[in-house]
Protein backbone atom coordinates (compact mmCIF):
# COMPACT_ATOMS: atom_id res chain seq x y z
CA UNK A 1 0.00 0.00 0.00
CA UNK A 2 2.81 2.42 0.88
CA UNK A 3 4.66 1.69 -2.37
CA UNK A 4 1.50 2.42 -4.35
CA UNK A 5 0.97 5.72 -2.52
CA UNK A 6 4.60 6.73 -3.04
CA UNK A 7 4.35 5.86 -6.73
CA UNK A 8 1.22 8.03 -7.12
CA UNK A 9 2.92 10.93 -5.30
CA UNK A 10 5.99 10.50 -7.51
CA UNK A 11 3.82 10.59 -10.66
CA UNK A 12 1.96 13.70 -9.42
CA UNK A 13 5.25 15.49 -8.66
CA UNK A 14 6.57 14.58 -12.13
CA UNK A 15 3.38 15.83 -13.82
CA UNK A 16 3.45 19.09 -11.79
CA UNK A 17 7.12 19.62 -12.68
CA UNK A 18 6.46 19.07 -16.39
CA UNK A 19 3.50 21.47 -16.31
CA UNK A 20 5.62 24.12 -14.54
CA UNK A 21 8.40 23.71 -17.10
CA UNK A 22 5.97 24.00 -20.01
CA UNK A 23 4.31 27.13 -18.55
CA UNK A 24 7.70 28.71 -17.81
CA UNK A 25 8.93 27.84 -21.30
CA UNK A 26 5.86 29.37 -22.93
CA UNK A 27 6.20 32.51 -20.79
CA UNK A 28 9.89 32.90 -21.71
CA UNK A 29 9.11 32.23 -25.39
CA UNK A 30 6.37 34.85 -25.43
CA UNK A 31 8.62 37.44 -23.80
CA UNK A 32 11.47 36.78 -26.23
CA UNK A 33 9.43 36.51 -29.43
CA UNK A 34 6.59 39.01 -28.80
CA UNK A 35 6.18 42.56 -27.54
CA UNK A 36 2.99 44.43 -26.72
CA UNK A 37 1.43 46.88 -29.17
CA UNK A 38 -1.18 49.54 -28.43
CA UNK A 39 -2.83 51.01 -31.52
CA UNK A 40 -3.21 54.77 -31.39
CA UNK A 41 -4.98 56.68 -34.14
CA UNK A 42 -7.32 55.82 -36.97
CA UNK A 43 -4.97 55.20 -39.91
CA UNK A 44 -5.65 51.43 -39.92
CA UNK A 45 -9.44 51.47 -39.53
CA UNK A 46 -11.52 49.37 -40.26
CA UNK A 47 -8.93 46.66 -39.55
CA UNK A 48 -7.58 48.14 -36.30
CA UNK A 49 -9.13 50.64 -33.93
CA UNK A 50 -7.43 53.14 -31.66
CA UNK A 51 -7.17 51.42 -28.28
CA UNK A 52 -6.64 47.90 -29.63
CA UNK A 53 -4.02 45.88 -27.74
CA UNK A 54 -1.98 43.19 -29.42
CA UNK A 55 1.33 41.41 -29.80
CA UNK A 56 3.97 41.84 -32.48
CA UNK A 57 6.61 39.31 -33.43
CA UNK A 58 10.01 40.95 -32.95
CA UNK A 59 12.33 38.15 -34.05
CA UNK A 60 14.91 38.94 -36.72
CA UNK A 61 13.79 35.96 -38.80
CA UNK A 62 10.22 37.29 -38.94
CA UNK A 63 11.41 40.83 -39.72
CA UNK A 64 13.55 39.47 -42.56
CA UNK A 65 10.59 37.56 -44.07
CA UNK A 66 7.99 40.29 -44.49
CA UNK A 67 5.15 39.32 -46.83
CA UNK A 68 2.74 41.46 -48.80
CA UNK A 69 -0.22 42.56 -46.61
CA UNK A 70 1.64 41.98 -43.32
CA UNK A 71 0.87 44.68 -40.77
CA UNK A 72 4.18 46.12 -39.67
CA UNK A 73 5.23 48.51 -36.90
CA UNK A 74 7.96 51.01 -37.84
CA UNK A 75 10.07 53.01 -35.38
CA UNK A 76 10.30 56.61 -36.53
CA UNK A 77 11.79 57.95 -33.29
CA UNK A 78 14.63 59.62 -35.21
CA UNK A 79 12.04 61.72 -37.06
CA UNK A 80 9.69 62.35 -34.12
CA UNK A 81 10.34 61.54 -30.49
CA UNK A 82 8.71 58.27 -29.33
CA UNK A 83 6.76 57.86 -32.54
CA UNK A 84 5.94 54.52 -34.19
CA UNK A 85 3.58 53.90 -37.07
CA UNK A 86 1.58 50.81 -37.98
CA UNK A 87 0.89 50.17 -41.66
CA UNK A 88 0.16 47.39 -44.13
CA UNK A 89 2.88 46.26 -46.54
CA UNK A 90 1.70 46.78 -50.12
CA UNK A 91 4.88 46.55 -52.23
CA UNK A 92 8.02 44.58 -51.46
CA UNK A 93 11.67 45.56 -52.01
CA UNK A 94 12.57 45.93 -55.69
CA UNK A 95 8.95 45.97 -56.91
CA UNK A 96 7.40 48.74 -58.99
CA UNK A 97 4.18 50.30 -57.72
CA UNK A 98 1.74 52.69 -59.39
CA UNK A 99 -1.54 54.08 -58.03
CA UNK A 100 -3.93 55.37 -60.70
CA UNK A 101 -6.56 58.07 -60.23
CA UNK A 102 -9.29 55.49 -59.51
CA UNK A 103 -7.30 54.21 -56.53
CA UNK A 104 -6.32 50.99 -58.24
CA UNK A 105 -2.82 49.81 -57.28
CA UNK A 106 -0.55 48.07 -59.75
CA UNK A 107 2.46 46.03 -58.63
CA UNK A 108 4.86 45.28 -61.49
CA UNK A 109 2.02 46.28 -63.89
CA UNK A 110 -0.47 43.79 -62.37
CA UNK A 111 -3.57 44.96 -60.51
CA UNK A 112 -3.42 44.28 -56.77
CA UNK A 113 -6.47 42.68 -55.14
CA UNK A 114 -7.06 44.36 -51.77
CA UNK A 115 -10.60 43.09 -51.22
CA UNK A 116 -9.60 40.89 -48.26
CA UNK A 117 -8.93 43.90 -46.02
CA UNK A 118 -9.84 47.19 -47.72
CA UNK A 119 -13.33 48.61 -47.29
CA UNK A 120 -14.47 49.49 -50.83
CA UNK A 121 -15.02 53.22 -50.26
CA UNK A 122 -11.42 53.57 -49.00
CA UNK A 123 -10.14 52.75 -52.48
CA UNK A 124 -11.42 56.17 -53.61
CA UNK A 125 -8.94 57.83 -51.22
CA UNK A 126 -5.90 55.80 -52.28
CA UNK A 127 -4.81 58.21 -55.00
CA UNK A 128 -3.25 61.38 -53.60
CA UNK A 129 -2.23 64.39 -55.67
CA UNK A 130 1.56 64.65 -55.67
CA UNK A 131 1.77 61.44 -53.62
CA UNK A 132 4.63 59.00 -54.11
CA UNK A 133 3.63 56.39 -56.75
CA UNK A 134 0.42 58.30 -57.51
CA UNK A 135 0.07 58.62 -61.26
CA UNK A 136 3.58 57.37 -62.00
CA UNK A 137 5.63 54.27 -61.36
CA UNK A 138 7.80 54.15 -58.26
CA UNK A 139 10.48 51.50 -57.70
CA UNK A 140 10.71 50.42 -54.08
CA UNK A 141 14.35 50.42 -52.88
CA UNK A 142 15.86 47.01 -52.14
CA UNK A 143 15.96 47.69 -48.39
CA UNK A 144 12.46 49.16 -47.97
CA UNK A 145 8.71 48.53 -48.19
CA UNK A 146 5.87 50.61 -49.62
CA UNK A 147 3.22 50.65 -46.89
CA UNK A 148 -0.28 52.12 -46.66
CA UNK A 149 -2.81 52.52 -43.90
CA UNK A 150 -6.19 50.85 -44.46
CA UNK A 151 -7.91 54.17 -43.73
CA UNK A 152 -6.55 55.78 -46.88
CA UNK A 153 -8.26 59.13 -46.27
CA UNK A 154 -6.23 59.98 -43.14
CA UNK A 155 -3.15 57.75 -43.26
CA UNK A 156 0.27 59.41 -43.51
CA UNK A 157 2.06 56.55 -45.17
CA UNK A 158 4.42 55.79 -48.06
CA UNK A 159 2.44 58.11 -50.31
CA UNK A 160 3.81 60.94 -48.13
CA UNK A 161 6.97 59.43 -46.60
CA UNK A 162 8.14 57.25 -49.47
CA UNK A 163 9.16 53.65 -48.87
CA UNK A 164 9.88 52.74 -45.26
CA UNK A 165 13.29 51.32 -44.47
CA UNK A 166 13.65 47.68 -43.39
CA UNK A 167 15.97 48.66 -40.54
CA UNK A 168 13.17 50.73 -38.95
CA UNK A 169 10.90 47.69 -38.48
CA UNK A 170 10.09 47.00 -34.81
CA UNK A 171 7.97 43.94 -35.56
CA UNK A 172 5.07 42.31 -37.37
CA UNK A 173 1.58 42.36 -35.83
CA UNK A 174 0.38 38.85 -34.99
CA UNK A 175 -2.76 39.24 -32.85
CA UNK A 176 -5.18 41.78 -31.37
CA UNK A 177 -6.76 40.49 -28.15
CA UNK A 178 -8.38 43.39 -26.24
CA UNK A 179 -9.66 46.93 -26.65
CA UNK A 180 -9.53 49.86 -24.23
CA UNK A 181 -11.17 53.26 -24.37
CA UNK A 182 -9.05 56.38 -24.90
CA UNK A 183 -8.37 56.81 -21.18
CA UNK A 184 -7.30 53.17 -20.92
CA UNK A 185 -9.66 52.66 -17.98
CA UNK A 186 -12.42 50.61 -19.56
CA UNK A 187 -10.95 47.55 -21.25
CA UNK A 188 -12.69 44.52 -22.65
CA UNK A 189 -11.44 41.26 -24.07
CA UNK A 190 -12.36 40.73 -27.67
CA UNK A 191 -12.17 37.59 -29.80
CA UNK A 192 -8.53 37.28 -30.88
CA UNK A 193 -7.87 38.47 -34.41
CA UNK A 194 -4.78 36.86 -35.92
CA UNK A 195 -2.77 38.38 -38.74
Backbone torsions as a table, in degrees:
resi	resn	phi	psi	omega
1	UNK	NA	-42.2	-179.1
2	UNK	-66.2	-40.0	179.1
3	UNK	-62.3	-39.1	179.2
4	UNK	-65.3	-43.5	178.9
5	UNK	-63.8	-44.3	179.0
6	UNK	-62.9	-38.8	179.0
7	UNK	-65.1	-41.7	178.0
8	UNK	-63.7	-44.1	178.9
9	UNK	-62.9	-41.8	178.8
10	UNK	-61.5	-43.4	178.6
11	UNK	-63.5	-44.1	179.9
12	UNK	-63.0	-40.9	178.1
13	UNK	-64.5	-41.8	178.8
14	UNK	-63.0	-45.8	179.0
15	UNK	-62.4	-44.3	179.1
16	UNK	-62.4	-40.5	178.5
17	UNK	-63.7	-44.8	179.4
18	UNK	-62.5	-44.5	178.7
19	UNK	-61.2	-44.0	178.5
20	UNK	-61.6	-41.9	178.8
21	UNK	-64.7	-41.9	178.9
22	UNK	-63.1	-48.1	-179.8
23	UNK	-61.5	-45.1	178.6
24	UNK	-62.2	-43.4	178.5
25	UNK	-61.2	-44.3	178.3
26	UNK	-64.4	-39.6	178.6
27	UNK	-63.7	-46.0	178.7
28	UNK	-63.5	-44.5	178.7
29	UNK	-57.6	-47.9	-179.5
30	UNK	-61.2	-39.6	-178.1
31	UNK	-74.9	-22.2	177.1
32	UNK	-86.6	-40.7	-172.6
33	UNK	-88.0	-31.8	-172.6
34	UNK	-121.4	149.0	170.9
35	UNK	-129.7	154.4	-180.0
36	UNK	-73.1	148.5	176.7
37	UNK	-130.9	136.3	171.4
38	UNK	-121.6	119.4	-179.4
39	UNK	-76.7	131.2	177.7
40	UNK	-130.6	123.7	-179.2
41	UNK	106.0	175.6	-172.3
42	UNK	-113.8	10.5	-173.3
43	UNK	-68.5	-14.7	-179.9
44	UNK	-112.4	11.3	175.8
45	UNK	-67.4	144.1	12.7
46	UNK	-95.1	6.2	179.9
47	UNK	-76.5	-47.0	-178.9
48	UNK	-126.1	144.9	178.1
49	UNK	-113.7	150.3	174.8
50	UNK	-59.4	128.8	-177.2
51	UNK	101.7	-3.7	175.4
52	UNK	-72.2	139.9	176.2
53	UNK	-111.3	139.7	179.5
54	UNK	-155.5	-169.9	178.0
55	UNK	-127.3	139.5	174.6
56	UNK	-115.7	144.6	176.2
57	UNK	-82.0	124.4	-175.2
58	UNK	-111.5	11.0	-179.1
59	UNK	-71.7	148.0	179.0
60	UNK	-61.6	-38.2	-178.8
61	UNK	-63.0	-38.9	178.6
62	UNK	-70.2	-39.0	179.7
63	UNK	-69.2	-23.8	178.7
64	UNK	-87.1	-8.4	-178.2
65	UNK	-121.6	48.6	178.8
66	UNK	-67.5	135.8	178.3
67	UNK	-112.5	158.0	174.7
68	UNK	-58.2	137.1	179.3
69	UNK	80.2	-1.6	170.3
70	UNK	-59.4	147.7	174.5
71	UNK	-100.0	120.1	-168.7
72	UNK	-121.5	143.6	178.1
73	UNK	-105.5	124.0	-179.9
74	UNK	-109.2	139.7	176.5
75	UNK	-93.2	113.4	178.4
76	UNK	-112.3	30.6	-175.4
77	UNK	-62.7	-24.2	176.9
78	UNK	-68.9	-31.4	179.3
79	UNK	-82.8	-43.9	-178.9
80	UNK	-141.1	131.7	-175.6
81	UNK	-55.6	130.5	177.5
82	UNK	50.8	48.9	-174.8
83	UNK	-125.6	116.9	173.5
84	UNK	-116.0	154.4	174.1
85	UNK	-125.5	153.0	178.5
86	UNK	-123.2	122.1	-175.4
87	UNK	-142.4	168.5	178.8
88	UNK	-102.1	133.8	178.2
89	UNK	-73.0	125.1	-179.7
90	UNK	-109.0	-45.8	179.4
91	UNK	-125.2	140.6	-176.0
92	UNK	-93.2	165.9	179.3
93	UNK	-52.9	134.4	177.5
94	UNK	84.3	-9.9	179.9
95	UNK	-81.8	160.0	175.1
96	UNK	-105.9	131.9	179.9
97	UNK	-123.5	144.3	174.9
98	UNK	-144.1	134.9	176.5
99	UNK	-112.9	119.8	179.7
100	UNK	-89.3	174.1	-173.0
101	UNK	-65.2	-15.8	176.8
102	UNK	-86.3	-5.2	-177.7
103	UNK	91.5	2.6	177.4
104	UNK	-74.8	136.1	179.3
105	UNK	-105.5	135.2	176.3
106	UNK	-117.2	128.4	174.6
107	UNK	-111.5	120.2	-176.7
108	UNK	48.9	44.4	177.2
109	UNK	68.7	12.7	175.6
110	UNK	-114.1	135.2	-179.1
111	UNK	-63.6	135.7	-178.7
112	UNK	-93.6	127.3	176.6
113	UNK	-86.7	115.3	-179.8
114	UNK	-111.8	12.6	-172.4
115	UNK	-64.8	-19.0	-178.1
116	UNK	-74.7	-14.9	-178.3
117	UNK	-140.0	-21.7	-174.1
118	UNK	-93.4	124.5	174.6
119	UNK	-67.5	133.1	-169.5
120	UNK	-51.3	-43.2	-176.1
121	UNK	-66.6	-21.5	179.8
122	UNK	-68.1	-26.1	179.5
123	UNK	-56.7	-35.7	-179.2
124	UNK	-61.6	-23.5	-178.1
125	UNK	-98.0	3.9	-176.4
126	UNK	-69.5	-41.4	178.8
127	UNK	-74.5	134.8	180.0
128	UNK	-133.0	125.8	178.2
129	UNK	-54.8	132.0	-179.8
130	UNK	64.4	11.9	178.3
131	UNK	-77.6	151.0	176.7
132	UNK	-60.0	131.3	179.5
133	UNK	73.3	2.3	-179.9
134	UNK	-89.5	109.9	178.8
135	UNK	89.2	-12.7	178.1
136	UNK	-146.9	155.5	-178.4
137	UNK	-69.4	143.7	178.1
138	UNK	-133.1	126.3	177.9
139	UNK	-92.7	123.3	179.9
140	UNK	-72.6	128.6	177.4
141	UNK	-57.7	156.3	-176.1
142	UNK	-67.1	-13.1	-179.1
143	UNK	-117.8	28.9	-173.8
144	UNK	-147.4	171.3	179.3
145	UNK	-132.7	144.4	173.8
146	UNK	-95.0	116.0	-171.7
147	UNK	-124.6	141.9	178.2
148	UNK	-127.7	152.0	169.6
149	UNK	-81.9	152.3	178.5
150	UNK	-71.7	-24.7	176.0
151	UNK	-92.9	80.7	-169.4
152	UNK	-62.4	-23.5	-177.5
153	UNK	-68.8	-34.1	-174.0
154	UNK	-114.4	-9.8	-172.3
155	UNK	-73.0	128.9	171.3
156	UNK	-95.5	99.1	-169.8
157	UNK	-130.6	-151.1	-176.5
158	UNK	-64.6	-18.5	175.5
159	UNK	-66.3	-26.8	179.2
160	UNK	-101.6	-45.1	-173.0
161	UNK	-88.7	-16.3	-169.5
162	UNK	81.8	-174.8	-179.3
163	UNK	-63.4	146.6	-178.2
164	UNK	-99.0	130.9	-172.7
165	UNK	-67.6	138.6	178.7
166	UNK	-56.7	-36.7	-176.4
167	UNK	-74.1	-3.8	176.5
168	UNK	-96.1	0.9	-177.7
169	UNK	-74.7	122.6	173.0
170	UNK	-82.2	-40.3	-177.3
171	UNK	177.5	179.6	-179.0
172	UNK	-116.7	127.2	-179.6
173	UNK	-63.4	132.0	179.8
174	UNK	-113.0	-37.9	-175.0
175	UNK	-154.7	145.9	168.2
176	UNK	-113.4	130.2	-173.4
177	UNK	-128.9	-12.8	174.8
178	UNK	-154.8	165.6	-179.3
179	UNK	-134.3	136.9	177.3
180	UNK	-124.4	151.8	177.1
181	UNK	-71.0	176.4	-174.5
182	UNK	-58.9	-32.6	179.7
183	UNK	-80.7	-11.6	-179.1
184	UNK	74.6	11.9	-176.9
185	UNK	-91.6	-37.3	-178.5
186	UNK	-104.9	104.6	-179.0
187	UNK	-114.7	149.1	176.1
188	UNK	-141.1	142.4	174.5
189	UNK	-72.5	143.0	177.3
190	UNK	-126.1	158.9	176.2
191	UNK	-57.6	133.0	-177.6
192	UNK	-60.0	134.2	174.8
193	UNK	-113.5	115.5	-177.5
194	UNK	-95.5	145.1	-179.8
195	UNK	-124.8	NA	NA
